[in-house]
């Protein structure tokens, strides 16, 4: 499986190059890591935002929605 993201920070966190410091991001990170364990092999790929503007809008909407639901 290939997980693609326009966030270079996220890819570096998922590959272990960077640590996750923010608590509410850590929750999401842990969920992603748990999901990746369902696959025998996972590859992480950075896709620059300028090459995928639609995905960037959807990702921002998803995170904003998730944060709003947590703060209710």
N, C-alpha and C positions, 0 to 999 in steps of 0.2 A: 504494500500500500504506500502511496505517496501522499503526504500531507503538505499542501502548498499554502504559503502565507505571504502577504505583502509586508509583514512585520519582520524585519531582520532581527530585531530584539527577541521576538517570540521564537524564531528558529534557533537562535543562539542559546536561548534558555532550554528549549526542548532537546538540543544536542548536548547540553551540559556545559557549554562554553561560558555561559553567564548564569548567575543565581537569580532566583525570583525573590525579590525583597518586599514587595507590596502585598499585604495580607489578602486583600480582595482579589488580586490577580493570582495569588498562590492557590486559592480555591479553584479557580478555573484551570490553572496549570495542572493541579492534581487530578482533576476530572479528565483532562486530555491524556495525561500519562496513563491513567487507568484504562481508558478506551483503547489506547495503542497496544496495550498488553494482549488484546484479543487477536492480534495479528502476529504471524510468525516473523514478519519483517516489515519495518516501517522506515521510510526515507522521508526526510524533511527537506523542503525546497523553498528557497526565497524567490518570490516573484515581485519585481519592483512595482510599486503602486501605479506608476505611469503606464504600465503595461496591462493593468487590470483595474480600472477605475470603478466598474460596476461592483466587483467583489469588495473593494474598499468601502463603498457605501453600505453594502449589506453587512459587512463585518462591524462597522460602526453602529449601525442600527441594532444589531444583535447585542452588542456589549451595552449600549445605552438602555435597551429594554431589560436586560438582565439586571443591571445596576438599579434601575427604577423599581423593579419587582422586589429586590432585596431591601430597599429603603422604605417600603410601605409600612 
